[in-house]
Amino acid sequence: MSTKSQSLLSIEATAATLEKSIDALSNHQKYTIWTSIDVCLFLISMLAAIGFEYGFDLMPVEALAQGQFVLLEVGIKVGFFWYFRIYQQVLRYIDGGFIFTIAKASISSFIATTFVAYLSATTVIPTSVLIGDGMLALILTIASRLCVRLTLGRMREIGHPRHLRDIVIYGAGSAGCILAQALIGENNGKRPIGFVDDSPYLQGRNVQGIRVYAPAELLKLKATTGFEEILLAMPSIEGQRKRDILQKLQILGVPVKTVPSITEILKGHVSIDRVRELDVEDLLGRKPISANPELLQHDITNRVVLVTGGGGSIGSELCRQIAKQQPKMLVIYELHEFALYQMDMELGENYPHLNKVACLGSVTDAQALTGVLDTYGVETIYHAAAYKHVPIVEANPVSGIINNINGTLTAAQCAIACGVSKFVLISTDKAVRPTNIMGATKRVAELVLQGLADQPHQTCFTMVRFGNVLGSSGSVVPRFRSQIADGKSITLTHTDITRYFMTIPEAATLVIQAGAMAKGGEVFLLDMGEPVKIYDLATQMIRLHGMEPHRDVKIEIVGLRPGEKIYEELLIDCDAALPTGHPKIFCAREAKLAWKELSPQLTNLLAAAAQCEVTECVSALHNLVPEYQPMGQYARVKYEAVAV
């Protein structure tokens, strides 16, 4: 090994040792060190001010003559620095705000010192000395901290030599500045080389010593610097504007990440420098609508609420939203033990004062469900328990019918028997002109509630219909993300397939609000926004990971799955949607069957399911839902049923 290499290793080892020693200091030790440094700086500033006023040859004489006042003045400055919490500041995050705080402390101490000098009968010190001392003290204290910050940063670079990843920060506002400071102060391998901002006022200027570029200059900047990543530091922007920015960044061919949303930051869930991967919510650009507190509380606050399927994607989020509204009791009703355990533990940790009960059971078990409703005096039910995966239910039609139809019928009849006030069914857009067993069973479940709503009892039945939710079990988005991360091809069923999307929290919140507006028998529809072409979503996700579709990540078209539709709808009759008091919720009076007509058909359907007669089940489904258009192996069954 050469002498030069040995010297470099020695320097790196020394720097690493010094860094560890500094990090090992307690806060009290750091406060003491900085207080001692400032005392020395304040003495130097006062002596220098006296020297400038009287001449440095007379400075010792004048300093001795004003010795008591000099010590008092230093004490006042230190006191104000403690009052303004200067010593509690983390040096690696020094910004303009911190410098302003030092200025406030210095000005306050100057005013106090001048006042003391004015009141003192023995002290005769010119105001010019006090002004000079204040200015010098301000300069020295700021300069000392900047020097230490730069030194510590350099020590980290030397002590931890590594390749620095050049990044660009999109957004030169306060969030961008905090992010840049964090990246510079931490040894995280990232180096900000530029800001990008839409504001013409900032473009061409320097922020935190880093140049601000216009968005139109990004391609040129990429060619000249070869930056490897873009961090979106605009937590307050939402909706279409964020979507537009992300679409423009796709052409750069570099990964794009973002800081958390302003909601996450304000709730204290994360800090602004916690950079994360882009979620599909960022790509969709949905603008969140503020919830109506009265509607959220209407069926929940001070009531006993039960959620069936409380461990599933929608059911678990309903439990979280309900817990926030202070119910008298939350009953989590779930068939799968582990899902029930997870939900019970999560609610216990996040809502320690919540009165909750975890009940293991099936919605098809009338005796067990009635016992739970009676025991706890349930007043509101959110029925989220269902089999929802199209290919699985298509391959297991009998189980789908028993769970989705008989389960809904059983739960509804138990609710009536136990005097439950409100029953809200979680439905799906696949119930509209269904082409699969799952959609047909959910439409029959809607018919069950519509029929029961007209019967004489005290339970208000309603249903809420919406499309896909992001991040649910089986959702396409986590699968795409996993395939990209693993270097696999993205598998897509059809190039033209589209779906409506909504976040799980937004869907759950809207379900609760829709249920609160129910009078009985309504089918509520959630505004899902514009349908999303899944192929476009896949290409966006690939590009925002810094890769190119078909070159870095292949997209394979594997064909539609059994029962899968290319397009989904929310309404059977497009003219039947009526506005409500909520901008994201609509009401539809869909066609329905009278209970006396529906009941015998249900009996026949469930009898066929009990005997595992698939052909009779599909035939009965079509009789109940004439718009059902079965595909694949069940298509022939429908036509035979019609011929009969």
N, C-alpha and C positions, 0 to 999 in steps of 0.2 A: 504494500500500500504506500502511495506517495506521501510526502510530507504535507502537501496541500490537502489531500483527502483526510489525513489524520487531524489536521488543524480544523477542518470543517466539522468533522465528527465531534471534536472536543468542544467547539462553539455550540453545536446543536445540543450536546449533553448538558453544557453549562446553562444554556437558555431553558431547557426543559426542567432542570433542577430549580432554577430561580422561579419559574412559573409555578411549580408545585409548592415551593416555599411560600409564595405570595398567596396562592389559593388556600393554603393551610392556615393562614392567619384568621383569627376570629374577628367578628365585626367590631368588638370592643378594641382589639389591637389596631385595626385599621383606622378607627375613629381617633385613637390616641396619636397615631403616627401623623394623620392629616392635621390634627389640631396643633401638634408641635411644629409641623412645616409652616402652617399659616401664622403661628406666633412669630416665627423667624421672618417670614415675608412681611408681616405688618411692621416689625421693628425696622427692617430694611427700608420699607417704603417711607416711614416717618423720618428716619435718619437722612434718607436721600432728599426728602422734601425740605428738611431743615438746611441741608447742604446747599440746595439750589437757592434757598432764600438768603442765607447769610454767607455763603461761601463754604466750601468743604474744609478750609483751614480752621474756621471757627465752629464747625459742626460739633466737635466733641464738647466744647464749652457750653453751647446752647442746649445740647442734648442733656447734659448733666443738670443744667439749670431747670429744665422742664421734665426731669426724670419721672416724677410722680405722675404727671399728666400723660407722659408717653405710655407708661405702664397701664394707666386707667384707660387710655384710648385703645390699646391692644385688647384689654379685657372686654371693652364694649363691642369691638369688632367680632371677637370670638363668640361672644354671647349672641349677637345677631346671626352669625353663621349657624349656630346651633338652632336658633329659633326658626330659621328658614330651612332647616333640615339639609343643609349643604353636605354634611358629612355622611348622610344616608344614601346619597346618590351613587349608583353603580357607574363607574367611570367609562366602561365600554359603551354606555348608552348616552353619552353626553350629546346634547342637542341645543338648539336655539333656546328652548324653554329653560334649560338648566343655566345657560349663560345669563338669561334674563333674571333668573332667581338670584344668581350671584350679584347682578347689578342692583337688584332691589335690596339685598342685604347690605351691600356697600353704601348705597345712598342712605338707607335707614341709619346705619352706624355713623355716617358723616353728619347727618342732621342731629343725632343724639350727641355726638362729640362736640359739635359747634355750640349746642345748647349748654352743655356742661362747661365749656370754655367761657361762654358768655356769663354764666352765673358765678364762676370762680373769681374770687377777689385776688387771689395770688398768682393766677396763671395769666400771662400776657403772651399770647401766641397769635401771630397774624393769620387771618382767614386764608391768605394765599397758601400758607403752609398746609392748612387743613385740606384745601382743595387739591393741592399737589399730592398730598399723602393719599387722599381718597382715590384719585385717578391711578396712581402707581399701584396701590393695593389691589384695585380692580384688575389692572393689566397683569400683575404678577400671579394672582390667584387663578385667573382664567388660563394664563399661559402654562402654569405649573400642571394643571389638570390635563390640558391638551397634550403636553409633553409626555406625561405619564401614560395617557391613553395610547399615544403613538408608539411609545416604547414597549408597552405591554403587547400591543398588536404585533409589533415586529418580533418580539420574543416568541410569541405563539407561532409565527411563520417559521422562525428559525428552529424552534424546538420541535415542530411537527412538520417537517418538509413534506409536501405532497403536491400533486397536480391540482391547480386551481381551475375550476370550471367557470368559464366566463358566462355571465348571465346578464340579461337585460330586464329591467323592472318596468312594467307598463303601469304608469300612474306615478306622477311626481308630487302627489299631495302628501298629507301627513302620514297616511298608511305606508306609502312608498318610502318616505324618509326613515320611518321607524324600522322598516324591513331592511333598508340599506345599512343602517347602523348595526342591526343585529347580525347581518351577514359579515360586515367588516369586523365586528367585535368578537364573533365566535369563530372557532377553528372548524368550519364546516365544509371547507373545500370549494366554496362558491365565492366568486369575485364579481361584484356589480361593475360593469363597464359603461353603463349608460341607462338613462331613463327615457321612456317614451310617454308623451302626454299629448292629449288632444287640444290643450290650451295654447293658443298662439302666444300668449303672454309669457309662458314658461319656456317655449321652444327656443333653443339657441343659448339659453342661460345655463348656469351651473347650480346644481342643488347638492349640498353635502360634498362639494368638490367634484361632482359627476355631471357630465353634460346631459342636457335634455334634448331629445330629438323629436321630430314630428313623425307620426305613423307612416307617412309616405317615404321616410328615409330608412325604414327598417330593412328593405331588401339590400340597399347599398351598404348599410351597416353590417349586415350579415356577410356580405361579400368581402368587406375590408377587415373585419375582426374575427369572423367565424364563431360568434357566440353560440353556446350550446343549449341554452334554455331561456325561456321567457317566464317571468313570474308576474302574474296579474295581481296588482296591489290596489284594487279599487273595490273595497268590501261593501260600499254603499250602493253600487250600481246593481240593478236587477232587471229582469225581463228582457225585452227585445234588444236593448242597448248592449248588454253583455253578450248576447247571442251574435250580434253583428260584429263585435270586436273579435270574438273567437273565430268566426268564419274568415275574417281577414288574416288572422294569424296562421291559418292552416297552410297557406302557400309557402311558409318559411321552412317547413320541414324540420322543426325543432320541437321538443316537448314543451308543453305549456302547462304550468301549474298556477295555483291561485292561493291567496290568503283566505281565511275563513270569512263567511258573510258577516255583515254588521250585527245581525241577530245573534249569531253564535258568540261574537265578541262581547256584546252588551250583556248577555246572559252569564258571562264569565266561564263559559265552557272551554274556551281556548284563548290563547294570546294571539295578537295580530301577526306575529312572526312565525306562527305555526303553519308553514306552507303545506298544502295537501294536493293530491291528484285532483284533476277536474272530475266532478260528478256529472252524470247525465243531466241533472237539473240545470247545470250551467249551460249545457248544449241546447236544451229545450227553451230556455229563456222565459219560463213561466213567471208572471208577476204575481206575487202572493197577495191575497185579499185579507184584510183584517177581519178577525172573527167577531161576531156579535156576542158579547158576554152574556146577555139575557137569554139568548137562544142556547148557549152552551150550558147554562145553569138550569134551564127550564125543567128538564126531565132527570136531572142528576143531583143537584145540590140538596143535601138533607134527605135524600131518597136512597132506598136500597136498590142497587143496580146489578143486573146479572149479564155477563157476556158469554154466550156460547162460542166455542172455538177460541177461547181466550188466550191460547198459546200460539195461534197462527199469526200470519203476517198482519192482517187487518185487525183481528181480535186483540192481539197484544197491544197494538197502537191505540185501539179504543180504550183498553184498560189504562194506558198511560194518560190519555187525555181526560178520562173520567176521574182519575186520581187527583188531577189538578183542580177539579171543580168541587171538591169536598163533599163526596157522597156520605150518607149515613153509614153505608156499607157497600163494598164492592165484592160481588161473588164471581169468581173466575171458574167457569165450567168448561172442562176440557177432557177429551178422551185419552190423549197421549200423556203419559205420566211425566216424561222428561220435559216436554214443552210446558206443562203445568208447573213443574218444579222451578224451571228457569224464570217463568213470569212471576211466580210468587216471590222468589229470591230478589229479583230486580226491583219489584215494587216495595219490598221490605227495606231495601237499601236506600232507594231514592225518595220514598215517602214513608218514613218511619212512623208517622202518626195516623196513617191510613188504616181504617178498620176494614179488613179484607178476609175472605175465606176462599181457600182453594178446594174445589170439588172435582173429583175424578168421576166422569160418567159420560154416557152417550145420550145424544138428543133423541135417539130412537127408543130409549128406555123410559117409558111414561111414568112408571112407579118411582124410579130414582129421581127423575126431574121434578115430579110433583112434590116429593118429599123435600127437596131443596127449596122450592118456591114457597112451600108452606112454612118450613122451619125458619127461614130468614125473612119472610114477609116481603118478597121481591115486588117492586113497583114498576120497574122499567127493565125490558129485555132488549139487548142488541144481539140478533141472531146471525153470527158470523160463521158458524160451523157449517162446512160444506166441503165436498170434493170438487176441486176447481181445475185440475190439470187435464186439458182436453184429451191428449193421447191416452192417459191412464184411464180416464172414465170411459173413453171410447172402447178400450179393450176390456173394461169391467163394467158393462152397462147395468147389471143388476145391483151391484154395490152402489153405483152412482144414484140409481133410483131410490134405493132404500135410505141412503144417507141424506140426499138432497131434497127428496119429496116427502118420504115418510118422516124424516127427521124434522122437517119444517111443520108438517101437519101435526105431529105429536107435540112439538114444542108449543105450537099455537093453541092446541086444545088444552094442554096443561095450563097455559097462561089464562085462558078463559075460566077454567075450573078453579084456579087459585086467585082470581080477581086482580090480575096484573093490569096496571093502568095503560101502559104503552108497550107495543111490540114492534121493533124495527128490524126488517129483513135486509141484509146486505146482498144485493143482487148484482148483476153483471151485464155489460153490453152484449155478451154472447147469447143472452136470452132473446135478443131481437132477431127475428127471422133465422133461427138457429140452424146450423148445418151439422151439429154434433150432439151427442147424448148429454154432455154437460150443460150446454146452453138450453136444450129442451127441458131438462129437469129443473133448471133455475126458472124458466118461464112458467112451468107448472107450479113451482113454489110460489111465484107471484100470484097465479090464479087462485091458489089456496087461500092466501091472505085477502085477496080481493073478494072472494066468495064469503069468507068468514066475517069480513068487515060489515056486511049488510045484515048479519044475524043479530038478534037481540042479546047483548051482553055489554059489559062495561069496559072491555079491552079495546083500545084504539090500535088497529093494525095499519102499518104503512111499510113501504119498501123504498130503498134508495139504489138506483142503478148507475154504475159508472164503469170505466174501462180499466186498462192495466195500471197497476201501481208499481212505481220504481222500487227495486230492491226487494220485492217479495220473493218468496221461495219459487224457483222456476222462472224468474224474470230473465228476459234476454240480456239485460244490461250487465249483470254480474258475470254471466257466461261469456259475453264478448270480452269483458275486461280480463277475465282469467285466461282466455285463449290468446289474447295479445301478449300478456305477461309471460305465458309459457312458450311463446314462439310458434304457436299452432295456427292453422288456418281457421278463420271465422266461418262457421257454418250457418247458412241462411236458407230458409225454406223456399223463398220466392223473391225475385228482384223487385216486384211491385207491391209486396205486402206492406200494409200500413196498420198502425195501432194508435189508439188514444193513450196518453200517459198522464199520470198524476203522482205526486209524492205520497207516500203512505200517511205522514202526519196531516197533509192537506186533505186527503180523502177522509180520514177519520174525523177530523174537525167538521167537515162539511156534512158528513153522515149525521153527526150529533145535532147540528143546527137544522138539517132537513127534518129529522124526526121530531124536533120541537115544534115545527110548523104544521104537523099532521093533524087532520080532523078525522081521518079514517078512510082507508082504501086508496089513497093516492100512490102513484108511482112517481117518485122524485128522481130527477136527472141532474147529475153534476156536470157543470161546464168543464169539459176536458180540454178546451182549446182546440187547436188545429191538429188533425191526425198527422202522425210522424211516419215518414217512409223509413222502414227499418234498414234498408240498404244504405240510405244517406246517413243514418245514425252510425252505422258500422264504419263507413269511410271517415266520418268526422272523428270518431274515437281513435281510429288508427293514426290519422294525421296529427291529432293533438298529443299523441305519444311520440311524435317526431319521426314517424315512419310513413311510407307511401303504400297505399292499397295496391295489391297485385304484384308489387315489387318486393316489399319487405314482409307483408302479411297478405296471404291469399284469402279470397272470399269464395267459398264453395257453395253453390246452389244445390241443395240436396232434395228439393221437392217438398210439396205441402204434406204435412202429417195427416193421418186419418182425422177427418172432421174439421180440419182447419180452414178458415176463411181467409181470403186475401184482404177484404175490407170488413171492418166492424161498424155497427150502427148503434145509436142510443135510443132511437124511436122506431116503433112499428109504424105509427102514423105520424109523418113529419109535421102535420098541421095541428097536432094535438098538444104541443108544448105551450105552457102558459108561464108567464113570469111570476116570481114570488117576491117577497120583501128582501131577498138576498140576491146580489148580482150574479152569483155563481151557481144558483140553484133554480131549477125549473120544475114545473109540475105537469104531469101528463095523465089524462084520464084515458088509459088504455082500455081496449075491448076486454070484457070479462064474461065469465059464466056464472049464472045463478047457482047458489049452493045446491039446490035440489037437482040441478042438471049435472053439476060437477061431481057431487058426492059418489054416485054410482060408478062413474068412470074411474074415479080414484080407487074405488074398491076393486074394480077389475084389474087396474094397473098393478096395484100392490099385491094382489093375489097372484098375478103372473110372475111378479118379481120374487115372491115367496117360493114359487115352484121353479125358479130359475129358467122360465120360458122366455128366452131372449126375443124370439120372433114376435110373440104376443106383446111383450113389453114395448118394442119399437112401434108396433101397430097401434097400441093404446096411446103412446106418446103422440103419434101423428094425429090421432083423433082428437086429442086434447089441444094440440097446438098445430092447427092446419098449415101454418106458415113454416113448419119444420121441414127442412129439405135435407134428409140424411144423405150421406156420401159413402162411397166405398162399399163395404160389405152389407150395409144396412139399406142402401138405396133400393134394392129389389124388394125388400120387405115392405117398404112404403107402398110401392105400386101394387103389390099383391093385396095389401090391405084395402086400398082404394077400390080395386076390382071386386073384392068381396062385397 
